[in-house]
Amino acid sequence: MTFKPATWYPIAVVLSAINLVGVGFAVGPGQPWHAGLHAALALAFGLWAQRLRQRRGGGELQAGREGLEGLEALEGEVSQLRRELSETQERLDFVERVLARPETRRVEP
């Protein structure tokens, strides 16, 4: 089972909102520690929701994946071009060796 930010983001937002409402209810009866606890939880869930939203958007992560896939495709093309260039250089070397040979003429009987 994988951690899915798209699932947990709304949960974190709801928990943050519930704790903000809890702050209001705890302040009414004069319970400052209780209200402070709810305020801290609301802040923690809010920060968590913000972090999940950044991860859920995945703009950087998705761009990184696309960049990696593009890089792998380019590496494949470069290696293919290297093979073709190597083959072309071998053929050129062969032609140069053939042309560099002294001509031997046949003597006809």
C-alpha positions in Angstrom: 0.0 0.0 0.0 1.4 3.3 -1.0 1.0 6.7 0.7 -1.2 8.8 -1.6 -1.0 12.6 -0.9 -4.2 13.1 -3.0 -6.1 11.0 -0.4 -4.5 12.5 2.7 -4.7 16.2 1.7 -8.4 16.6 2.2 -8.2 14.6 5.5 -5.5 17.0 6.8 -7.5 20.0 5.8 -10.6 18.7 7.5 -8.7 17.9 10.7 -7.2 21.3 10.7 -10.6 22.9 10.3 -12.1 20.7 13.1 -9.3 21.8 15.5 -9.8 25.4 14.7 -13.5 25.0 15.6 -12.3 23.2 18.7 -10.2 26.2 19.7 -13.4 28.3 19.7 -15.3 25.8 21.8 -12.4 25.4 24.3 -11.9 29.1 24.8 -15.5 29.7 25.7 -15.5 27.7 29.0 -12.1 29.2 29.9 -9.8 26.2 29.2 -6.6 27.8 27.9 -4.6 24.6 27.8 -7.3 22.8 25.9 -7.6 25.7 23.5 -3.9 25.8 23.0 -3.7 22.1 22.3 -6.4 22.5 19.6 -4.5 25.5 18.1 -1.3 23.5 18.0 -3.1 20.6 16.3 -4.8 22.9 13.8 -1.4 24.4 13.0 0.3 21.0 12.6 -2.5 19.6 10.4 -2.4 22.8 8.3 1.3 22.6 7.7 0.9 18.9 6.9 -1.9 19.8 4.4 0.4 22.4 2.8 3.2 19.9 2.4 0.8 17.3 1.0 -0.5 19.8 -1.5 3.0 20.5 -2.7 3.7 16.8 -3.1 0.3 16.1 -4.6 0.7 18.7 -7.2 3.8 16.8 -8.1 4.9 19.6 -10.4 8.5 19.2 -9.6 8.3 15.4 -9.2 6.3 15.0 -12.4 8.7 17.3 -14.2 11.6 15.3 -12.8 10.1 12.1 -14.1 9.4 13.5 -17.5 12.9 15.0 -17.6 14.4 11.6 -16.6 12.4 9.8 -19.3 13.5 12.4 -21.9 17.1 12.1 -20.8 16.9 8.3 -21.1 15.4 8.7 -24.6 18.2 11.1 -25.6 20.8 8.7 -24.2 19.3 5.9 -26.4 19.5 8.1 -29.5 23.0 9.2 -28.7 24.2 5.6 -28.3 22.5 4.7 -31.7 24.3 7.7 -33.3 27.6 6.5 -31.9 27.1 3.0 -33.3 26.2 4.5 -36.7 29.2 6.9 -36.6 31.5 4.0 -35.7 30.2 1.9 -38.6 30.7 4.9 -41.0 34.3 5.4 -39.7 35.1 1.7 -40.3 33.8 1.9 -43.8 35.7 5.1 -44.5 38.9 3.5 -43.2 38.3 0.5 -45.5 37.8 2.7 -48.5 41.0 4.7 -47.7 43.0 1.5 -47.4 41.7 0.2 -50.7 42.5 3.5 -52.4 45.9 3.7 -50.9 47.0 0.3 -52.3 49.2 0.5 -55.3 47.4 -0.5 -58.4 48.4 -3.9 -59.8 47.8 -4.2 -63.5 47.0 -7.4 -65.1 49.1 -8.4 -68.0 47.1 -10.0 -70.7 48.6 -12.9 -72.4 
